[in-house]
Amino acid sequence: MADRTQTYFKNFDDAELVVNQATYEVVLSFFRGLTTSDKTAKAYAENLFKIAQSTEEDVLTLLQEFEGSDSLKVTLMMAYYLNSFSDKTVMYGITDVVAPNNVVARNIVQ
């Protein structure tokens, strides 16, 4: 019997992601239990596989870190992981952007 895999391709990062179908179903079912939307569960599952690929960590090991967490904590953890390897100008999970005090900001040397 051939190994069933799932392939993801996104144009914005030109990365192909090939995952084992059985592993994908485990991850997807975990996120389906936490979210109210199937679309959200699929997005979380896809992002967890991307995180695993970027960190060179097993996806099931990463999934264990999410176990026992409620949906808010999972969202925060997902934002943390995504922010750790995304462009520094993008901050997932941040709704209010801090506006600097211009008087103070001009004195800060980067």
C-alpha positions as CSV (number, residue, x, y, z in Angstrom):
1,M,0.0,0.0,0.0
2,A,1.4,3.4,-1.0
3,D,2.1,6.0,1.7
4,R,-0.6,8.7,1.4
5,T,0.7,12.2,1.8
6,Q,-0.7,15.7,1.6
7,T,1.1,18.5,-0.3
8,Y,0.7,22.2,0.4
9,F,2.0,24.9,-1.9
10,K,1.7,28.6,-1.2
11,N,2.7,31.2,-3.7
12,F,3.8,33.8,-1.2
13,D,6.7,31.8,0.1
14,D,7.3,29.3,-2.8
15,A,7.6,26.5,-0.3
16,E,6.2,23.0,-0.8
17,L,5.3,21.0,2.2
18,V,4.8,17.3,2.0
19,V,3.3,15.5,5.0
20,N,2.2,12.0,5.9
21,Q,-1.6,11.7,5.7
22,A,-2.0,9.8,9.0
23,T,0.1,12.4,10.8
24,Y,-1.9,15.2,9.2
25,E,-5.2,13.6,10.4
26,V,-3.8,13.4,14.0
27,V,-2.8,17.1,14.0
28,L,-6.0,18.2,12.2
29,S,-8.3,16.3,14.6
30,F,-6.5,17.9,17.6
31,F,-7.2,21.4,16.2
32,R,-10.8,20.5,15.3
33,G,-11.4,19.7,18.9
34,L,-10.2,23.2,19.9
35,T,-11.7,25.4,17.3
36,T,-15.2,26.0,16.1
37,S,-14.3,26.4,12.4
38,D,-12.9,23.7,10.1
39,K,-11.1,26.4,8.2
40,T,-9.3,27.5,11.3
41,A,-8.4,24.0,12.3
42,K,-6.9,23.4,8.8
43,A,-4.9,26.6,9.0
44,Y,-3.5,25.7,12.4
45,A,-2.6,22.3,11.2
46,E,-0.8,23.7,8.1
47,N,1.0,26.2,10.2
48,L,2.2,23.6,12.7
49,F,3.7,21.6,9.9
50,K,5.4,24.7,8.6
51,I,6.7,25.4,12.1
52,A,8.0,21.9,12.4
53,Q,9.7,22.1,9.0
54,S,11.3,25.5,9.9
55,T,12.5,24.3,13.3
56,E,13.5,20.8,12.1
57,E,11.4,19.4,14.9
58,D,8.9,16.5,14.7
59,V,5.4,17.8,14.3
60,L,4.0,15.4,16.9
61,T,6.6,16.6,19.4
62,L,5.4,20.2,18.8
63,L,1.8,19.0,19.1
64,Q,2.5,17.7,22.6
65,E,3.3,21.2,23.7
66,F,-0.2,22.3,22.7
67,E,-1.9,19.4,24.5
68,G,-3.8,20.4,27.6
69,S,-4.1,24.0,26.4
70,D,-7.3,25.9,25.8
71,S,-8.0,27.7,22.5
72,L,-6.7,31.0,23.7
73,K,-3.4,29.6,24.8
74,V,-3.0,27.6,21.6
75,T,-3.6,30.9,19.6
76,L,-0.9,32.6,21.7
77,M,1.5,29.8,21.3
78,M,0.9,29.6,17.5
79,A,1.5,33.4,17.2
80,Y,4.7,33.0,19.2
81,Y,6.0,30.3,16.9
82,L,5.0,32.1,13.7
83,N,6.5,35.4,14.9
84,S,9.8,33.7,15.8
85,F,10.6,32.9,12.1
86,S,8.6,35.5,10.2
87,D,9.7,38.9,8.9
88,K,10.3,41.2,11.9
89,T,7.8,43.7,10.6
90,V,5.0,41.2,10.9
91,M,3.6,40.4,14.3
92,Y,0.9,37.8,14.3
93,G,-1.6,38.0,17.2
94,I,-0.9,41.7,17.9
95,T,-4.0,43.8,17.5
96,D,-2.9,47.1,18.9
97,V,0.3,48.6,17.4
98,V,2.2,50.6,19.9
99,A,2.7,54.2,18.7
100,P,6.0,55.6,19.9
101,N,6.4,59.0,21.5
102,N,8.1,60.9,18.7
103,V,10.1,63.0,21.1
104,V,11.5,59.9,22.7
105,A,11.8,57.9,19.5
106,R,14.1,60.3,17.8
107,N,16.6,59.9,20.7
108,I,16.8,56.1,20.4
109,V,19.7,54.8,18.4
110,Q,19.1,51.4,16.8
